[in-house]
Amino acid sequence: MQLLIRIGRWLFALALIAFGVQHFIYREFVTRVVLSWPATLPGPPLAALAVGTVLIAAGIALLVGWHTREVAVACGVLLLASFVFLSLPVARADCRWCGQWTSALKTLALCGEAWIVAATVTASPRVRGIMSGAGRTCFAVFLVLCGIQHFIWAGFVSSLVPVWMPYKMFWTYFAGVALVAGGIGIVVPRTRRLAGALAGIMIFSWVFMVHLPRAIHYLGQQKGNETTALFEAIAFSGMAFIIAATKGR
């Protein structure tokens, strides 16, 4: 179980480093870590490079195990601030179930993952329980939203199913049900570990079936959006694996 937790941390760290590198490549905000930037603040080129530096440094620190708890907590706080002050206003201006909500809740889910990583190296059972619970809730909300969107925007989602797979609408609805079930399952103590394991396997399979081929196909286009989605899937699968490996009551 400790190995699975370490793998989950490494996947999260790898994603942070990749997001940071993207900020240097495009010199603007191209990931869901920072969805928008206030016009009154300096940037975006300078601010994007600053955020990219922080992400790369945090990812390397988590990868090598340097002050894991402190770095993860700091990442969680910064991601929460990004969600509240930068992502949420953009999402509220969009329609109820539209894509900006997906992007905003990806920021929230990454925030939750940072807290879950911190919880794995926290000695106090009470603090560990609070951070883990908050992290799982953030992730669960994101999964449930994505599951609902699979039904509302089924036509678009079905276009993401690999061309070699038949019955595209079946897999669209199947994934929607699985995401909702996974989100609910990880907040229920009795099903938490099973839901985390199954969600992790499902999302990690999408890394190779969906996101990697699209990232290669659109390489250099869309300002890295597909590459961002690839590393988000890597991060979220790592989060699910940590949940699956963490003992509950």
C-alpha positions as CSV (number, residue, x, y, z in Angstrom):
1,M,0.0,0.0,0.0
2,Q,2.9,2.4,0.7
3,L,4.2,1.8,-2.8
4,L,0.8,2.7,-4.3
5,I,0.8,5.9,-2.2
6,R,4.3,6.8,-3.4
7,I,3.2,6.1,-7.0
8,G,0.3,8.5,-6.5
9,R,2.5,11.2,-5.2
10,W,5.0,10.8,-8.1
11,L,2.1,11.0,-10.6
12,F,0.9,14.3,-9.0
13,A,4.5,15.6,-8.9
14,L,5.0,14.7,-12.5
15,A,1.8,16.6,-13.5
16,L,2.9,19.7,-11.6
17,I,6.3,19.7,-13.3
18,A,4.6,19.3,-16.7
19,F,2.2,22.2,-16.0
20,G,5.1,24.4,-15.0
21,V,7.0,23.6,-18.1
22,Q,3.9,24.5,-20.2
23,H,3.9,28.0,-18.6
24,F,7.5,28.4,-19.9
25,I,6.8,27.1,-23.4
26,Y,3.7,29.3,-24.0
27,R,4.6,32.1,-21.6
28,E,0.9,32.4,-20.6
29,F,-1.6,30.5,-18.6
30,V,-2.5,27.4,-20.5
31,T,-3.4,25.0,-17.7
32,R,-6.3,24.8,-15.3
33,V,-4.0,25.6,-12.4
34,V,-4.6,29.2,-13.3
35,L,-7.6,29.6,-15.5
36,S,-7.5,33.4,-15.9
37,W,-5.5,36.3,-14.8
38,P,-6.8,39.7,-13.6
39,A,-6.0,42.5,-16.0
40,T,-5.0,44.8,-13.1
41,L,-2.0,42.6,-12.1
42,P,1.3,42.4,-13.9
43,G,1.5,39.8,-16.6
44,P,0.5,37.5,-18.0
45,P,4.1,36.6,-19.3
46,L,5.9,37.5,-16.1
47,A,3.2,36.1,-13.9
48,A,3.0,32.9,-16.0
49,L,6.8,32.4,-15.6
50,A,6.5,32.9,-11.9
51,V,3.7,30.4,-11.6
52,G,5.6,28.0,-13.8
53,T,8.6,28.2,-11.6
54,V,6.6,27.5,-8.4
55,L,4.9,24.5,-10.0
56,I,8.2,23.0,-11.2
57,A,9.8,23.6,-7.8
58,A,6.9,22.1,-6.0
59,G,6.8,19.1,-8.3
60,I,10.5,18.4,-7.9
61,A,10.2,18.7,-4.1
62,L,7.3,16.2,-4.0
63,L,9.1,13.9,-6.4
64,V,12.2,13.6,-4.2
65,G,10.3,13.8,-0.9
66,W,11.7,17.2,0.3
67,H,9.3,18.7,2.9
68,T,6.4,16.8,1.4
69,R,3.8,17.9,3.9
70,E,4.7,21.6,3.8
71,V,5.0,21.7,0.0
72,A,1.7,19.8,-0.5
73,V,-0.2,22.1,1.9
74,A,1.2,25.2,0.3
75,C,0.1,23.8,-3.2
76,G,-3.3,23.1,-1.8
77,V,-3.7,26.6,-0.4
78,L,-2.5,28.2,-3.7
79,L,-4.8,26.0,-5.8
80,L,-7.7,26.8,-3.6
81,A,-7.1,30.5,-4.0
82,S,-6.8,30.0,-7.7
83,F,-10.2,28.2,-7.7
84,V,-12.0,30.8,-5.6
85,F,-10.6,34.0,-7.1
86,L,-9.7,33.1,-10.7
87,S,-11.5,30.0,-11.8
88,L,-14.9,30.3,-10.1
89,P,-15.7,33.8,-11.5
90,V,-15.1,32.5,-15.0
91,A,-17.2,29.4,-14.4
92,R,-20.1,31.4,-13.0
93,A,-20.3,33.5,-16.2
94,D,-20.7,30.3,-18.2
95,C,-23.8,28.1,-18.4
96,R,-24.6,25.7,-15.5
97,W,-23.1,22.5,-16.9
98,C,-20.6,24.0,-19.5
99,G,-16.9,23.5,-19.9
100,Q,-15.7,26.3,-17.7
101,W,-17.2,24.5,-14.7
102,T,-15.1,21.4,-15.7
103,S,-12.0,23.5,-15.8
104,A,-12.8,25.2,-12.5
105,L,-13.4,22.0,-10.7
106,K,-10.2,20.5,-12.1
107,T,-8.4,23.2,-10.2
108,L,-10.4,22.3,-7.1
109,A,-9.7,18.6,-7.6
110,L,-5.9,19.3,-7.9
111,C,-6.3,21.3,-4.7
112,G,-7.8,18.2,-3.0
113,E,-5.0,16.0,-4.3
114,A,-2.4,18.3,-2.7
115,W,-4.2,17.9,0.6
116,I,-4.5,14.2,0.3
117,V,-0.7,14.0,-0.4
118,A,-0.1,16.1,2.6
119,A,-2.3,13.8,4.7
120,T,-0.2,10.8,3.8
121,V,2.8,12.2,5.7
122,T,0.9,13.9,8.6
123,A,1.2,12.3,12.0
124,S,-1.9,13.7,13.7
125,P,-4.9,11.4,13.0
126,R,-7.3,14.3,13.4
127,V,-5.5,16.6,11.0
128,R,-4.9,13.7,8.6
129,G,-8.6,12.9,8.7
130,I,-9.6,16.5,8.0
131,M,-7.2,16.9,5.1
132,S,-8.1,13.6,3.6
133,G,-11.8,14.2,3.9
134,A,-11.5,17.7,2.3
135,G,-9.4,16.3,-0.5
136,R,-11.8,13.4,-1.2
137,T,-14.7,15.7,-1.3
138,C,-13.1,18.0,-3.8
139,F,-12.3,15.1,-6.0
140,A,-15.8,13.6,-5.6
141,V,-17.5,16.8,-6.7
142,F,-15.3,16.9,-9.8
143,L,-16.0,13.3,-10.7
144,V,-19.8,13.6,-10.2
145,L,-19.9,16.8,-12.4
146,C,-17.9,15.0,-15.1
147,G,-20.3,12.1,-15.0
148,I,-23.3,14.3,-15.3
149,Q,-21.7,16.1,-18.2
150,H,-21.2,12.8,-20.0
151,F,-25.0,12.7,-20.4
152,I,-25.7,16.3,-21.1
153,W,-22.9,16.6,-23.7
154,A,-23.0,13.0,-24.9
155,G,-22.4,14.0,-28.5
156,F,-19.1,15.8,-27.8
157,V,-17.9,13.1,-25.3
158,S,-18.6,10.3,-27.8
159,S,-16.2,12.1,-30.2
160,L,-13.4,11.5,-27.7
161,V,-13.9,7.7,-27.8
162,P,-11.1,6.1,-29.8
163,V,-12.2,5.4,-33.4
164,W,-11.4,1.7,-33.1
165,M,-14.0,1.2,-30.3
166,P,-17.5,0.4,-31.4
167,Y,-20.7,1.5,-29.6
168,K,-19.4,5.0,-28.8
169,M,-22.6,6.1,-27.1
170,F,-22.6,3.1,-24.9
171,W,-19.1,3.8,-23.6
172,T,-20.0,7.5,-23.2
173,Y,-22.9,6.7,-20.9
174,F,-21.0,3.8,-19.2
175,A,-18.2,6.3,-18.3
176,G,-20.7,8.8,-17.1
177,V,-22.2,6.3,-14.7
178,A,-18.8,5.1,-13.6
179,L,-17.7,8.6,-12.8
180,V,-20.8,9.4,-10.7
181,A,-20.5,6.1,-8.9
182,G,-16.8,6.7,-8.3
183,G,-17.4,10.2,-6.9
184,I,-20.1,8.9,-4.5
185,G,-18.1,5.8,-3.7
186,I,-15.0,7.6,-2.5
187,V,-16.9,9.6,0.1
188,V,-18.6,6.5,1.5
189,P,-16.2,4.8,4.0
190,R,-17.3,1.3,3.2
191,T,-16.7,1.7,-0.6
192,R,-13.9,4.2,-0.5
193,R,-11.0,2.0,-1.3
194,L,-12.8,0.0,-4.0
195,A,-14.1,3.2,-5.6
196,G,-10.6,4.7,-5.5
197,A,-9.0,1.6,-7.1
198,L,-11.6,1.3,-9.9
199,A,-11.6,5.1,-10.6
200,G,-7.8,5.1,-10.7
201,I,-7.7,2.2,-13.2
202,M,-10.3,3.8,-15.4
203,I,-8.7,7.2,-15.5
204,F,-5.2,5.8,-16.0
205,S,-6.5,3.7,-18.9
206,W,-7.7,6.9,-20.5
207,V,-4.2,8.3,-20.4
208,F,-3.2,5.8,-23.1
209,M,-6.6,5.3,-24.8
210,V,-7.7,8.9,-25.1
211,H,-5.3,11.6,-23.9
212,L,-1.9,10.5,-25.1
213,P,-3.1,10.0,-28.7
214,R,-4.9,13.3,-28.7
215,A,-1.9,15.1,-27.2
216,I,0.4,13.7,-29.9
217,H,-2.1,14.6,-32.7
218,Y,-2.6,18.2,-31.5
219,L,1.0,18.7,-30.5
220,G,1.9,22.4,-30.9
221,Q,-1.8,23.3,-31.4
222,Q,-4.5,24.6,-29.1
223,K,-1.7,26.0,-26.8
224,G,-1.1,22.7,-25.1
225,N,-4.7,22.0,-24.1
226,E,-4.5,18.3,-24.9
227,T,-1.2,18.0,-23.2
228,T,-2.7,19.6,-20.1
229,A,-5.6,17.1,-20.2
230,L,-3.0,14.3,-20.5
231,F,-1.2,15.3,-17.3
232,E,-4.5,16.1,-15.5
233,A,-5.5,12.5,-16.1
234,I,-2.2,11.3,-14.8
235,A,-2.6,13.4,-11.7
236,F,-6.2,12.3,-11.0
237,S,-5.4,8.6,-11.4
238,G,-2.6,9.1,-8.9
239,M,-5.1,10.7,-6.5
240,A,-7.5,7.8,-6.9
241,F,-4.7,5.3,-6.2
242,I,-3.7,7.1,-3.0
243,I,-7.4,7.0,-1.9
244,A,-7.4,3.3,-2.7
245,A,-4.3,2.7,-0.6
246,T,-5.2,4.8,2.4
247,K,-6.8,2.9,5.3
248,G,-10.0,4.2,6.6
249,R,-12.2,3.4,9.6
